[in-house]
Amino acid sequence: MIDTKYIEFLEQFVTEKRRNLFKKVLETRTRHFTVAIEDLFQPHNASAVVRSCEVFGVQDVHIIENKYKFYASRKIAKGAQKWLDFSLYNELNTNNTLKCIDNLKAKGYKIIATTPHNNSCVLQDFDITQKSAFFFGVEKAGLSHDVLDNADGYLQIPMVGFTESLNISVAAAIVLQNVQERLQKSEINWQLTSDEKNEKYLDWLEKSIKSIKKIKVNYYSKIISE
């Protein structure tokens, strides 16, 4: 349950311009689509994917670490990671890819492997009505067989040159820009719920206040004393 009085209390510490920006951005945020990153080992690529997620309104990012540690460079991500929600799958002696897939399927997502697969759907023909999780894999090998074998669909970006693949961060940006633009023009119920917007608005307010810990303690101390 969101404490609306607490939100109102925090708003005095954040400029009106910034508060309005938060509300504007929240109107474009979605959980209809999400992104899963499997074993990216190059920080600049991982960071660029995260940045694209934030730019195109994808609120949740799922990080799979079977072989490599995920690291988002602040210089490349431009602080995008601050505004997103991350789910990390990095347990030892566990197939973290399958764990991520099971979690997303339980939430109603279709698992979409981005790959030039024989049965791949061309990007412009992708059905945006389905709640989808786009999987992007390691730079050289691509997605693991665990993803490919458990995917509900395969997605490819049309290419007409000699080169058969795109840098993963470029591919993510192209996919997200395309599906998000079409999604926002559709009649699909793709936005966050009111409760989700309030939750994120509160989270962003707190992240914007340097002395938030002290302010939060003082606020709830007064509530308890009353």
BAFI-3210 file (N, C-alpha, C; in Angstrom, 3 decimals, decimal comma, padded with zeros to 6 digits):
// residues 226
n [1|2|3|4|5|6|7|8|9|10|11|12|13|14|15|16|17|18|19|20|21|22|23|24|25|26|27|28|29|30|31|32|33|34|35|36|37|38|39|40|41|42|43|44|45|46|47|48|49|50|51|52|53|54|55|56|57|58|59|60|61|62|63|64|65|66|67|68|69|70|71|72|73|74|75|76|77|78|79|80|81|82|83|84|85|86|87|88|89|90|91|92|93|94|95|96|97|98|99|100|101|102|103|104|105|106|107|108|109|110|111|112|113|114|115|116|117|118|119|120|121|122|123|124|125|126|127|128|129|130|131|132|133|134|135|136|137|138|139|140|141|142|143|144|145|146|147|148|149|150|151|152|153|154|155|156|157|158|159|160|161|162|163|164|165|166|167|168|169|170|171|172|173|174|175|176|177|178|179|180|181|182|183|184|185|186|187|188|189|190|191|192|193|194|195|196|197|198|199|200|201|202|203|204|205|206|207|208|209|210|211|212|213|214|215|216|217|218|219|220|221|222|223|224|225|226]
n.u [000,846|000,699|001,948|000,413|000,576|003,182|004,408|003,510|004,796|007,498|007,596|008,095|010,785|011,739|012,049|009,394|009,543|011,031|009,369|007,164|008,363|008,894|006,253|005,435|007,173|006,421|003,996|004,683|005,911|006,215|005,208|004,405|006,101|009,287|012,813|015,387|018,692|021,258|024,174|026,022|029,224|030,670|030,977|030,259|028,362|026,354|025,619|024,664|022,404|020,804|020,458|018,936|016,602|015,624|015,283|013,304|011,169|010,867|010,350|011,300|014,167|015,844|018,504|020,759|023,194|025,214|027,765|029,156|029,670|027,380|027,724|027,000|028,129|028,437|029,124|028,354|025,729|024,567|023,280|020,890|020,249|019,424|016,743|015,339|013,966|015,549|015,963|017,879|019,577|021,627|022,457|024,570|025,465|023,112|020,792|020,523|019,357|017,114|015,712|015,065|013,469|011,322|010,287|009,434|007,557|005,673|004,636|003,185|004,464|005,476|008,193|010,607|013,019|015,680|016,962|018,440|016,754|015,446|012,687|012,060|010,255|009,767|010,710|008,879|006,529|005,902|003,784|002,426|000,506|000,825|002,079|005,388|008,752|011,826|014,711|018,175|021,426|024,835|027,728|029,253|028,497|025,723|022,298|021,709|021,150|019,218|017,500|016,709|015,504|013,350|011,874|008,994|008,732|010,552|012,587|013,646|015,712|015,271|017,818|019,953|022,502|025,949|026,876|025,825|024,807|023,951|025,446|024,759|023,677|022,772|020,879|019,025|018,118|016,885|014,824|013,304|012,579|010,942|008,798|007,799|006,965|004,854|003,261|002,469|000,797|-001,320|-004,406|-003,998|-003,835|-001,296|000,077|001,558|-000,095|-002,155|-001,300|001,257|002,456|002,416|004,067|006,540|006,885|007,240|009,591|011,375|011,310|012,531|015,067|015,997|016,581|019,116|019,577|017,849|017,615|017,820|015,685|013,550|013,606|013,062|010,487|008,871|009,352|007,998|005,430|005,050|005,289|003,045]
n.v [-001,192|002,100|004,953|007,789|010,248|010,345|010,499|013,022|014,514|014,132|015,384|018,089|018,322|018,042|019,522|021,191|020,947|018,595|016,736|016,806|015,795|013,168|012,191|012,456|010,694|008,294|007,818|006,651|004,325|000,734|-002,671|-004,491|-005,360|-006,851|-007,213|-009,623|-010,326|-012,372|-013,510|-011,398|-010,205|-007,952|-004,819|-002,347|-003,053|-004,278|-002,111|-000,356|-001,702|-001,611|001,152|001,568|000,209|001,880|004,307|003,622|002,961|000,498|-001,024|-003,155|-005,218|-008,221|-010,023|-012,466|-014,499|-016,847|-017,521|-015,091|-011,980|-009,345|-005,956|-002,591|000,167|003,392|005,558|004,876|003,906|006,157|006,662|005,331|002,933|003,622|004,201|001,948|-001,395|-004,240|-007,749|-010,257|-013,156|-015,321|-017,572|-020,052|-023,242|-023,576|-023,543|-020,688|-019,490|-021,088|-020,723|-018,020|-018,024|-019,663|-018,053|-015,777|-016,890|-017,736|-015,329|-014,696|-014,038|-014,325|-016,081|-014,687|-015,249|-013,470|-013,898|-015,022|-017,236|-020,133|-020,187|-017,632|-014,673|-011,787|-008,550|-006,333|-007,689|-008,726|-009,762|-007,519|-007,638|-009,676|-010,365|-009,961|-011,226|-010,219|-011,854|-011,426|-012,385|-013,575|-011,946|-013,325|-016,105|-016,004|-016,610|-019,102|-022,709|-023,362|-021,175|-021,029|-023,533|-023,382|-021,245|-019,318|-018,080|-016,697|-013,999|-011,756|-009,174|-007,562|-007,709|-006,555|-006,546|-007,796|-008,559|-010,649|-010,208|-008,034|-005,735|-006,457|-004,469|-002,598|-004,105|-004,545|-001,929|-001,342|-003,266|-002,636|000,049|-000,233|-001,998|-000,638|001,824|001,036|-000,153|001,992|003,341|001,736|000,132|-001,406|-002,381|-001,251|000,280|001,046|000,111|002,148|001,860|000,826|002,973|004,885|003,605|003,575|006,300|007,169|005,765|006,999|009,616|009,287|008,467|010,788|012,498|013,573|013,381|011,351|009,134|010,191|011,996|010,259|008,749|010,759|011,505|009,182|008,859|010,984|010,257|007,941|009,025|010,591]
n.w [000,000|-001,003|000,592|000,359|001,629|002,415|-000,052|-000,875|001,052|000,363|-002,085|-001,760|-001,673|-004,182|-007,346|-009,148|-011,889|-012,226|-010,982|-012,676|-014,949|-014,161|-013,987|-016,614|-017,970|-016,788|-017,989|-020,328|-019,737|-019,660|-018,983|-020,636|-022,549|-022,009|-021,321|-021,614|-020,806|-021,719|-020,446|-021,288|-021,873|-022,459|-021,180|-022,433|-024,333|-022,795|-021,234|-023,166|-024,079|-021,795|-021,660|-023,978|-023,264|-021,242|-022,641|-024,503|-022,927|-021,561|-018,573|-016,970|-016,633|-017,225|-016,008|-016,874|-015,545|-016,219|-017,149|-017,306|-015,580|-015,195|-016,068|-015,926|-017,454|-016,219|-017,763|-020,362|-020,111|-019,135|-016,714|-016,937|-015,685|-013,184|-013,232|-013,824|-013,254|-012,075|-012,469|-011,237|-012,179|-010,952|-009,519|-008,006|-009,347|-010,751|-013,437|-014,681|-016,863|-017,548|-015,201|-015,327|-017,643|-016,805|-014,767|-016,189|-017,945|-016,112|-015,415|-017,559|-019,930|-023,351|-024,628|-026,535|-028,817|-030,059|-033,055|-036,154|-036,970|-038,659|-038,543|-037,902|-037,134|-039,059|-038,033|-038,525|-038,804|-036,404|-033,769|-031,738|-029,801|-028,040|-024,828|-024,270|-023,835|-024,752|-025,698|-025,584|-026,588|-025,878|-027,320|-029,380|-029,628|-029,542|-028,502|-025,971|-026,242|-024,448|-024,370|-027,074|-027,411|-025,729|-026,477|-027,397|-029,716|-032,549|-033,519|-036,028|-037,447|-040,466|-042,916|-045,510|-046,402|-046,765|-044,299|-041,676|-039,195|-036,421|-034,102|-030,738|-029,046|-030,856|-032,217|-030,159|-029,712|-032,181|-032,283|-029,954|-030,424|-032,656|-031,836|-029,621|-030,661|-032,308|-030,384|-028,716|-030,386|-030,580|-029,405|-027,268|-023,860|-022,477|-020,606|-017,344|-014,292|-012,123|-009,468|-009,897|-011,179|-009,119|-007,304|-008,675|-009,003|-006,381|-005,804|-007,600|-006,663|-004,155|-004,980|-006,005|-004,006|-002,013|000,794|001,614|003,380|005,987|005,944|005,557|007,918|009,806|009,012|009,455|012,132|013,257|012,549|014,093|016,671|016,795]
ca.u [000,000|001,506|001,631|000,294|001,010|004,646|004,741|003,283|005,849|008,750|007,518|008,617|012,241|012,023|011,497|008,172|009,948|011,447|008,179|006,373|009,082|008,623|004,882|005,389|007,875|005,619|002,910|005,215|006,523|005,413|005,646|003,857|007,340|010,438|014,049|016,273|020,058|021,919|025,636|026,796|030,471|031,261|030,228|029,676|027,161|025,343|025,182|023,890|021,100|020,066|020,098|017,840|015,403|015,120|014,871|012,084|010,068|010,766|010,669|011,961|015,251|016,230|019,924|021,140|024,638|025,700|029,209|029,766|029,053|026,813|028,189|026,517|029,005|027,690|029,467|027,587|024,310|024,097|022,407|019,611|019,992|018,830|015,298|014,764|013,908|016,345|015,869|019,177|019,589|023,054|022,698|025,563|024,963|021,731|020,635|019,851|018,555|015,822|015,018|014,518|012,385|010,181|009,733|008,733|006,372|004,695|004,045|002,395|005,242|005,958|009,648|010,958|014,465|016,111|017,935|018,080|016,304|014,686|011,269|011,986|009,301|010,406|010,354|007,689|005,342|005,763|002,495|002,670|-000,566|001,248|002,991|006,599|010,080|012,820|015,988|019,375|022,483|026,247|028,134|029,744|027,749|024,280|021,535|021,974|020,135|018,124|016,548|016,197|014,650|012,156|011,256|007,654|008,835|011,874|012,453|014,837|015,683|015,617|019,106|020,136|023,926|026,739|026,997|024,649|024,361|024,128|025,878|023,596|023,066|022,063|019,713|018,051|017,547|015,993|013,643|012,489|012,006|009,870|007,619|007,245|006,252|003,582|002,476|001,897|-000,243|-002,360|-005,429|-003,618|-003,643|000,142|000,697|001,591|-001,312|-002,047|-000,473|002,639|002,961|002,664|005,229|007,737|007,001|007,834|010,965|012,166|011,440|013,539|016,372|016,376|016,836|020,402|019,494|016,585|017,573|017,534|014,334|012,607|013,590|012,370|009,057|008,188|009,468|006,889|004,189|004,953|005,070|001,673]
ca.v [000,000|003,308|006,030|009,001|011,397|010,321|011,018|014,471|015,073|014,121|016,259|019,414|018,287|017,851|020,642|020,922|020,508|017,191|015,940|016,718|014,905|011,812|011,818|012,341|009,466|007,171|007,586|005,886|003,099|-000,464|-004,019|-005,357|-005,934|-006,814|-007,651|-010,510|-010,302|-013,613|-013,637|-010,392|-010,005|-006,659|-003,791|-001,288|-003,591|-004,442|-000,767|000,218|-002,359|-001,020|002,506|001,464|-000,160|003,077|005,286|003,188|002,768|-000,835|-000,798|-004,291|-005,879|-009,472|-010,277|-013,859|-014,658|-018,227|-017,512|-013,768|-010,992|-008,173|-004,671|-001,456|001,330|004,643|006,457|004,499|003,801|007,516|006,649|004,688|001,852|004,197|004,343|000,670|-002,473|-005,367|-009,071|-010,881|-014,613|-015,650|-018,571|-021,076|-024,594|-023,437|-023,082|-019,405|-019,204|-021,756|-020,091|-016,770|-018,376|-020,133|-016,898|-014,929|-017,605|-017,718|-013,989|-014,545|-013,562|-015,191|-016,006|-014,376|-015,288|-012,636|-014,723|-015,293|-018,625|-020,471|-019,878|-016,308|-013,682|-010,520|-007,560|-005,542|-008,555|-009,257|-009,508|-006,748|-007,840|-010,669|-009,912|-010,633|-011,004|-010,333|-012,363|-011,069|-013,249|-013,203|-011,291|-014,201|-017,356|-015,803|-017,177|-020,506|-023,673|-023,333|-020,168|-021,417|-024,715|-023,073|-020,019|-019,395|-017,486|-016,222|-012,687|-011,285|-007,857|-007,712|-007,148|-006,755|-006,456|-009,020|-008,901|-011,422|-009,928|-006,686|-005,623|-006,747|-003,243|-002,004|-004,952|-004,266|-000,604|-001,417|-004,037|-001,906|001,237|-000,671|-002,534|000,380|002,816|000,435|-000,393|003,241|003,765|000,705|000,208|-002,399|-001,839|-001,505|001,136|000,598|000,387|003,328|001,491|000,697|004,328|005,502|002,927|004,060|007,734|007,239|005,276|008,024|010,750|008,940|008,424|012,146|013,284|013,141|013,037|010,631|008,261|011,025|012,541|009,161|008,437|011,861|011,469|008,083|009,090|011,879|009,483|007,055|009,852|011,102]
ca.w [000,000|-001,124|001,532|-000,447|002,428|002,355|-001,383|-000,831|001,896|-000,392|-003,256|-001,445|-001,818|-005,610|-008,111|-009,903|-013,229|-012,153|-010,666|-013,910|-015,854|-013,684|-014,350|-018,076|-018,337|-016,319|-018,943|-021,467|-019,229|-019,893|-018,621|-021,682|-023,081|-021,118|-021,988|-020,862|-021,338|-021,316|-020,470|-022,024|-021,145|-022,783|-020,458|-023,249|-024,970|-021,749|-020,848|-024,262|-024,078|-020,667|-022,059|-024,942|-022,512|-020,565|-023,658|-025,179|-021,981|-020,967|-017,170|-016,323|-017,351|-016,574|-016,243|-016,663|-015,387|-016,094|-017,385|-017,169|-014,715|-015,863|-015,553|-016,711|-017,338|-016,053|-018,867|-021,547|-019,758|-018,846|-015,549|-017,259|-014,736|-011,983|-013,383|-014,224|-012,267|-012,540|-011,849|-011,476|-012,072|-010,879|-008,481|-008,306|-009,598|-011,214|-014,813|-014,488|-018,050|-017,388|-014,077|-015,855|-018,564|-016,002|-014,065|-017,151|-018,426|-015,017|-015,415|-018,767|-021,071|-024,409|-024,733|-027,921|-029,048|-031,195|-033,777|-037,551|-036,972|-039,864|-038,347|-037,301|-037,618|-039,401|-037,021|-038,828|-038,753|-035,043|-033,128|-030,514|-028,817|-027,060|-023,780|-024,731|-023,263|-025,815|-025,204|-026,342|-026,080|-025,886|-028,558|-030,444|-029,772|-029,603|-027,392|-025,651|-026,680|-023,467|-024,830|-028,389|-027,290|-024,920|-026,981|-027,999|-031,038|-032,941|-034,143|-036,717|-038,068|-041,884|-043,324|-046,946|-046,726|-046,667|-042,885|-041,291|-037,835|-035,891|-032,713|-029,901|-028,529|-031,995|-032,452|-029,098|-029,956|-033,339|-031,894|-028,982|-031,059|-033,553|-031,140|-028,739|-031,466|-032,705|-029,175|-028,233|-031,327|-030,565|-028,362|-026,259|-022,506|-022,288|-019,596|-015,955|-013,535|-011,249|-008,317|-010,368|-011,425|-007,816|-006,727|-009,342|-008,727|-005,055|-005,935|-008,279|-005,744|-003,151|-005,628|-006,396|-002,797|-001,471|002,223|001,742|004,557|007,152|005,761|005,751|009,351|010,491|008,660|010,137|013,571|013,602|012,409|015,250|017,879|016,751]
c.u [000,891|001,020|001,610|000,741|002,535|005,115|004,606|004,361|007,170|008,752|008,098|010,139|012,685|011,346|010,246|008,490|010,304|010,250|007,319|007,032|008,849|007,257|004,735|006,020|007,062|004,465|003,375|005,881|005,592|006,056|005,026|005,004|008,416|011,634|014,843|017,629|020,794|023,432|026,376|028,067|031,150|030,422|029,576|028,419|026,023|024,751|024,301|022,504|020,217|019,587|018,928|016,536|014,784|014,562|013,528|011,000|009,888|011,245|011,507|013,024|015,693|017,655|020,268|022,664|024,980|027,214|029,858|028,957|028,547|027,365|027,712|027,409|028,170|027,917|028,626|026,093|023,692|023,088|021,077|019,231|019,298|017,305|014,584|014,726|014,614|016,022|017,144|019,108|021,057|023,383|023,730|024,891|023,491|021,736|019,824|019,002|017,166|015,009|014,352|013,329|011,139|009,492|008,905|007,476|005,273|003,977|003,275|003,135|005,508|007,464|010,016|012,473|014,811|017,260|017,484|017,725|015,478|013,208|011,065|010,917|010,072|009,846|009,053|006,392|005,080|004,449|002,703|001,589|-000,149|002,264|004,305|007,864|011,092|014,166|017,117|020,559|023,890|026,695|028,513|028,831|026,248|023,594|021,848|020,859|018,959|017,059|015,900|015,217|013,353|011,426|009,868|007,663|010,236|011,704|013,760|014,603|016,081|016,942|019,344|021,605|024,617|026,852|025,709|024,144|024,639|024,742|024,642|022,898|022,282|020,783|018,622|017,358|016,541|014,699|012,731|011,852|010,809|008,625|006,979|006,470|004,893|002,661|001,759|000,822|-001,441|-003,385|-005,180|-003,425|-002,208|000,771|000,748|000,257|-001,092|-001,153|001,005|003,254|003,291|003,906|006,523|007,954|007,659|009,301|011,854|012,329|012,556|014,947|016,882|016,743|018,094|020,312|018,235|016,506|017,199|016,114|013,290|012,484|012,817|010,868|008,332|008,332|008,336|005,569|003,972|004,646|003,661|000,667]
c.v [001,256|004,379|007,342|010,249|011,502|010,870|012,537|015,166|015,172|015,107|017,647|019,489|018,130|018,964|020,223|020,390|019,028|016,290|015,746|015,789|013,449|011,332|011,624|011,023|008,240|006,832|006,753|004,583|001,902|-001,703|-005,024|-006,069|-005,874|-007,378|-008,552|-010,544|-011,519|-013,542|-012,646|-010,097|-008,677|-005,539|-002,737|-001,769|-003,743|-003,087|-000,133|-000,408|-001,776|000,387|002,501|001,093|001,069|004,081|004,919|002,697|001,394|-000,760|-001,916|-004,916|-007,094|-009,834|-011,720|-013,957|-016,128|-018,273|-016,183|-012,861|-009,813|-006,912|-003,565|-000,253|002,604|005,586|006,168|004,452|005,161|007,560|005,973|003,635|002,345|004,172|003,043|-000,315|-003,700|-006,638|-009,811|-012,386|-015,062|-016,664|-019,601|-022,430|-024,603|-023,025|-021,804|-019,003|-019,814|-021,152|-018,791|-017,053|-018,809|-018,979|-016,027|-015,598|-017,614|-016,377|-013,695|-014,056|-014,686|-014,995|-015,842|-014,304|-014,434|-013,347|-014,904|-016,766|-018,891|-020,102|-018,489|-015,444|-012,410|-009,441|-006,829|-006,357|-009,101|-008,824|-008,812|-006,949|-008,822|-010,067|-010,672|-010,238|-011,261|-010,741|-011,988|-011,806|-012,716|-012,785|-012,262|-015,406|-017,161|-016,431|-018,655|-021,392|-023,696|-022,315|-020,618|-022,587|-024,429|-021,816|-020,297|-018,818|-016,965|-014,946|-012,283|-009,907|-008,032|-007,024|-007,475|-006,703|-007,805|-009,506|-009,546|-011,127|-008,477|-006,774|-005,742|-005,488|-002,526|-002,785|-004,668|-002,931|-000,636|-002,143|-003,231|-000,670|000,861|-001,100|-001,499|001,447|002,278|000,226|000,866|003,804|002,814|000,976|-000,826|-001,716|-002,133|-000,720|000,478|000,892|001,629|003,043|001,379|002,067|005,023|004,913|003,442|005,545|007,947|006,837|006,351|009,273|010,479|008,943|009,815|013,027|012,756|012,667|012,226|009,760|009,040|011,558|011,464|008,795|009,502|011,815|010,393|008,174|009,967|011,147|008,605|007,850|010,405|010,015]
c.w [000,000|-000,145|000,747|000,312|002,418|001,010|-001,399|-000,011|001,118|-001,540|-003,002|-001,625|-003,276|-006,394|-008,890|-011,300|-013,238|-011,846|-011,910|-014,927|-015,462|-014,162|-015,859|-018,532|-017,937|-017,259|-020,137|-021,028|-019,444|-019,291|-019,595|-022,397|-022,000|-021,887|-021,051|-021,568|-020,814|-021,538|-021,368|-021,239|-021,462|-022,156|-021,340|-023,967|-023,964|-021,357|-021,917|-024,356|-022,975|-021,028|-023,042|-024,253|-021,863|-021,566|-024,273|-024,225|-021,389|-019,519|-016,539|-017,223|-016,537|-016,988|-015,887|-016,637|-015,155|-016,192|-017,026|-016,253|-015,538|-015,226|-016,484|-016,450|-017,236|-017,229|-020,103|-021,251|-019,442|-017,689|-015,779|-016,230|-013,470|-012,020|-013,743|-013,061|-012,845|-011,755|-012,237|-011,219|-012,115|-009,791|-008,942|-008,498|-010,017|-012,676|-014,753|-015,684|-017,916|-016,247|-014,517|-016,764|-017,802|-015,299|-015,003|-017,690|-017,375|-014,935|-016,705|-019,993|-022,078|-024,503|-026,204|-028,060|-030,264|-031,891|-035,218|-037,728|-038,232|-039,757|-037,745|-037,964|-037,935|-038,482|-037,309|-038,800|-037,355|-034,417|-031,782|-029,458|-027,734|-026,086|-023,962|-023,977|-024,367|-025,222|-026,159|-025,725|-026,217|-027,283|-029,685|-030,689|-029,946|-028,405|-027,208|-026,197|-025,706|-023,870|-026,135|-028,301|-026,536|-025,380|-027,556|-029,407|-031,278|-033,757|-034,818|-037,320|-039,533|-042,204|-044,793|-047,373|-046,636|-045,221|-042,404|-039,887|-037,458|-034,504|-031,832|-029,376|-029,625|-032,255|-031,419|-029,333|-031,110|-032,984|-030,979|-029,582|-031,919|-032,790|-030,224|-029,509|-031,885|-031,507|-028,722|-029,160|-031,321|-029,458|-027,274|-024,905|-022,069|-021,148|-018,220|-015,301|-012,668|-010,046|-008,717|-010,628|-010,106|-007,150|-007,340|-009,076|-007,364|-005,101|-006,556|-007,432|-004,741|-003,753|-006,006|-005,207|-002,111|-000,022|002,525|002,992|005,810|007,099|006,036|007,229|010,117|010,249|009,464|011,656|014,059|013,533|013,634|016,513|017,936|017,086]
res [m|i|d|t|k|y|i|e|f|l|e|q|f|v|t|e|k|r|r|n|l|f|k|k|v|l|e|t|r|t|r|h|f|t|v|a|i|e|d|l|f|q|p|h|n|a|s|a|v|v|r|s|c|e|v|f|g|v|q|d|v|h|i|i|e|n|k|y|k|f|y|a|s|r|k|i|a|k|g|a|q|k|w|l|d|f|s|l|y|n|e|l|n|t|n|n|t|l|k|c|i|d|n|l|k|a|k|g|y|k|i|i|a|t|t|p|h|n|n|s|c|v|l|q|d|f|d|i|t|q|k|s|a|f|f|f|g|v|e|k|a|g|l|s|h|d|v|l|d|n|a|d|g|y|l|q|i|p|m|v|g|f|t|e|s|l|n|i|s|v|a|a|a|i|v|l|q|n|v|q|e|r|l|q|k|s|e|i|n|w|q|l|t|s|d|e|k|n|e|k|y|l|d|w|l|e|k|s|i|k|s|i|k|k|i|k|v|n|y|y|s|k|i|i|s|e]
***
